[in-house]
Each structure stands twice: as C-alpha cells, then as structure tokens.
C-alpha cells in the first residue's frame, strides 16, 4: 500500500463516512421488490380463477390462458387455487381483448414465414372477496412473444403447440406482476 494515499483519508474520516452512508441508505425508503409477498401481506391465501372471457375470434385461447395462469399460481405454491369463490380470499378475473399473430421472418424459396410475433392483450382484475376491494388491476396487460416454426412446417399445423407455449409465458409474466405487486 502506498503510505501517501493512506493519509488522504484518515481512519476517523473513513469511519464517519461509513456511518453517514449507512444512515443515508437506511432512511431513504429503498425497498427491494421480489419477495412475492404482495398477496400474503393482504391476507390472500387462496384465489378462485374462473375461465377468462374471450372477446377474440381465436378458438380456445380463453381455456389455454386460464389453465396456464392456474398452473403458474400452483407452481409458485404461495397461494392456493380453489374451485369456487365461496372458499376463496380473492378472485382473479380476466378478459382477453386481443390475440394477434403476425409473420416476422421468412425463409425458403417460397418465402414462407418461419417466425411469428404473437401479441395477447387482456384486462385483468384481482379482487379481495371479503373486503370487496381491488388488489390488482390492469385493463391493458400486454404480452408479446415470438414463436419459431420448425423448417418444413407451417404455423397452422403448429398452432396448438404455439398457443400452449405462449400461454405459459403470458401466465408467468402476469403472475409475476400480481404476486410482486407491480
């Protein structure tokens, strides 16, 4: 260590600086997100999730998205998913407002699409049943994802697989927003 540099900041100054920084950080109100306790802190230990309303012309998107959201809640294990509102603390209702599939990449001599952008737009509300209050509301929750079609296949033949995959990603994003309290 260079003896000249040690004298630039004497030990009492360094100690005072450390204490000052500790007080500043403790009083700034900074809070780390990511505890996943948003619902638990509001006494929501069970939730009922009815089938989302489908306002699109896309067949089965309501069932696929609802099942994926239920599976995502179950996999996290902090909140029980119950079969009816009478035994639930909360109710999560969804309305699928848009489902758009657009080709974004082409390949092959015929110029067929091999990559698609899928956009899902939904209105989602989580209510505390006992207090009759809204805990989470997003009237325009949007999930955008991409799906790659294997060579030699077309999107229509892969549609069910694509919808299952996109539904899981939609659910993961939505549930994170809910349980983290964003």
N, C-alpha and C positions, 0 to 999 in steps of 0.2 A: 504494500500500500504506500502511496506517496504521502509523506508526512505533511507536505504543504497543503494538501486537499483536506486533511482531517481537521485543520484549524479553520477552514472556511465555515464549517458548520459545527460548532462545539456541541458536546453531548447534551447540555441543558436545552439548547435551541432545538435539537432534533427531538428530544423528549416532548417539549412543548408543542412542536409541530404535529407529532403523532397524536397527542391528546386532543389538540384542536381539530384535526381531521376526523378523529373518532366521534367527537361531539357533533360535528357538521353532518357526518353521514347518518348518525343516529337520529337526528332531528329533522332531516329533510323529507321524511314521509315516503321514502322509496319503498316499494313493496314488490317482491318477486312474485310473478304470476307462475302458474304451473302446478299449483298444489292439487288441483282438481277437487277442491272442497266447496265450490260455489253452491252446489245443491245441498250438501251436508250442512253447511253453515246456515241454510234456510230451512232446515228440518225436513228435507225431501229425501226420503229413503226408498220410496217406491214411486214408479211412474207408469201410467197407462198410455199406450201409444196406439190409437186407432189407425186404420188404413188411411193414408194421406188421400185427399181429394185430388182427382186427376182432371185438370182443365185442359189437357192436351189431347191430341188425337193418337198419341203413342200408346199402343196396347201394352198393358201390364206394368207400365212404369210406376204406377202407384203401389202395386204389390211389391215390386222389386226394391224400391226405395224404402218403403216401410219396413220390410224384412231386414234390410241392411242396417237401418237405424236401430232396430231392436237388437240385432246381433252385436252391434258395436257397443250399446249400453251394457249388454250382458257380459261381453268380453272384458269390459273395464271393471266390473264387479263391485262398484261402489253404490250403485242404485239398482234395486230390484225392478224388473219389468213385470207388471201384473196384468192379468187378463181382463180386468174391468175397472171402471173408475171408482166403484164403491170401496175397493180396498187400496186405492192409490192415494198418495200425498199430492201428486202432480199429474197433469195431463199434457202430453205433447201432441199438438195438432199441426198438421201440415197440409199445404195446398200447392200442388205442382202447377205452376203457371206457364212454364215453357220448357221445351225439350227440343233442342236444335242440333242436327248432325250436319256438318259441312266437311267436304273433302279439302284437305290442305296440302297433300303431296301426291304426286303422280309418278308412276314408273311403267316400264314395259313399253313395247312397241305400240300397243293400243292406247296408251296414255290412261290406263285405268288407275283410279285412286287406290293408294295403299296406306294412307294415313288420314284419319278423320279427327276433327275437333268436335267435341260434344259439350254442349252448354245446357245446364239444368238451372232453372230459376224457380224458387219456391218461396212461399210465405210460411213462416214457422212461428208458433207461439207456444210457450210453456207456461202453464198457469198452476198456481198453488190452489188446489181444490178447497182445502179447509178455510183459507183466508180469502179466497176469491180474488187473488191478485196475480198480475202478470209478472213472472220472474225473468222471462227472456222473450224478446220479440224481434223478429227480423222479417219485415214484409217483402224483402227483395234479396234473399240469400241466393248467391250465385256460385255454382261450381262449374269450372271449366277443366276439361281433361282431354287427353288425346288417346286415341286408340289406333294401334297399328294392325293392319290386316295382313296375315301371312301371304306370302307370294303364291299366286295361283288361285286365291280365294277372292270372294267379293264380300263387301260389308253385309249384305243381306243374309248371306249364309252364316256369318259370324255374329249376327245381331244379338242373339240371346247371350252369348258369351261376353260380348262387349258391354251390354247393359248390366250384366252381373258385376263385371269388373268396375265399371263407372259408378254403379250404385254403392259398392263398398267404399270407394274413395269419397263419394259425396257424403256418406254416413260418417266416415271418420272425421272429415272436416266439420260437419255440422255438430257432432257430439263434442268435439274439442271446443268449439265456440260456446256451447251450452255449459259444459262442466267447468270450464275455466272462467266463465262469467264475462266474456267479451261483449 
